[in-house]
Amino acid sequence: MPENQPSSQMSDGDFQEVGDLVNLLKENRQLLEKIYKTSEKTRRYMLFNSIGTYLKIVIIVVPLLVGSFYIWPFLKQALDAFKQLGGMENIMKSYMEILK
């Protein structure tokens, strides 16, 4: 039989190669499952990390914004009271008198 024609019969060496391929495929499957599990853990970690980042921003920014709306009337009252006292000039004069 010429060498360039495929043989329809399989030898013992061929069975060994097929067995090696099956073993390699099984090992590859196990490694892929491990990689998949690790990538899922990483994906879940990144998801919760991004959610946590947004929550931190909301926890810090929202109270600052709400507080700024409520504090302006109080600041205005305080500044008006400060102006009625004479502002900074009278306070400096009284401070200088105390130092003398």
C-alpha positions in Angstrom: 0.0 0.0 0.0 1.5 3.4 -1.0 2.4 5.8 1.8 0.4 8.8 0.6 -3.0 7.1 0.7 -4.8 7.1 4.1 -5.1 3.8 5.8 -8.6 2.7 6.9 -7.2 0.5 9.6 -6.0 1.9 12.9 -2.9 0.5 14.6 -2.3 0.3 18.4 -0.2 3.5 18.2 -3.2 5.4 16.8 -5.4 4.2 19.8 -2.8 5.5 22.1 -2.8 8.9 20.4 -6.5 9.1 20.6 -6.4 8.1 24.3 -3.8 10.9 24.8 -6.0 13.4 23.1 -9.0 12.4 25.2 -6.9 12.8 28.4 -5.7 16.2 27.1 -9.3 17.2 26.4 -10.4 16.2 29.9 -7.5 18.1 31.5 -8.2 21.1 29.4 -11.9 20.9 30.5 -10.9 20.9 34.1 -8.5 23.8 33.7 -11.2 25.8 31.8 -13.7 25.2 34.6 -11.1 26.5 37.2 -10.5 29.6 35.0 -14.3 30.1 34.6 -14.8 30.0 38.4 -11.9 32.5 39.0 -13.2 34.8 36.3 -16.7 34.8 37.8 -15.3 35.6 41.2 -13.3 38.5 39.7 -16.4 39.7 37.8 -18.5 39.6 41.0 -15.8 41.5 42.9 -15.6 44.2 40.3 -19.4 44.6 40.2 -19.7 45.0 44.0 -16.6 47.3 44.0 -18.3 49.6 41.5 -21.6 49.5 43.4 -19.7 50.4 46.6 -18.0 53.3 44.8 -21.3 54.7 43.7 -22.8 54.3 47.2 -19.9 56.1 48.7 -20.3 59.0 46.4 -24.1 59.2 47.1 -23.5 58.9 50.9 -21.1 61.9 50.8 -22.5 64.1 48.1 -26.3 63.9 48.8 -26.0 65.1 52.5 -23.7 67.9 51.4 -26.2 69.1 48.7 -29.2 68.8 51.1 -27.3 70.5 53.9 -26.3 73.4 51.6 -30.0 74.1 50.8 -30.9 74.1 54.5 -27.9 76.0 55.8 -28.2 79.1 53.6 -31.0 80.7 55.6 -29.1 80.2 58.8 -26.0 81.7 57.3 -27.9 84.7 56.1 -29.3 85.3 59.6 -25.9 85.0 61.1 -24.4 87.4 58.6 -27.2 89.9 59.2 -26.6 89.7 62.9 -22.9 90.2 62.4 -23.6 93.3 60.3 -25.9 94.7 62.9 -23.1 94.4 65.5 -21.1 96.7 63.2 -19.2 94.1 61.2 -15.5 93.5 61.5 -14.5 97.1 62.1 -16.2 97.3 65.5 -15.0 93.9 66.6 -11.4 94.9 65.8 -11.8 98.2 67.7 -13.1 96.4 70.7 -10.4 93.8 70.5 -7.7 96.6 70.3 -9.2 98.3 73.4 -9.1 95.1 75.3 -5.4 94.6 74.4 -4.5 98.1 75.7 
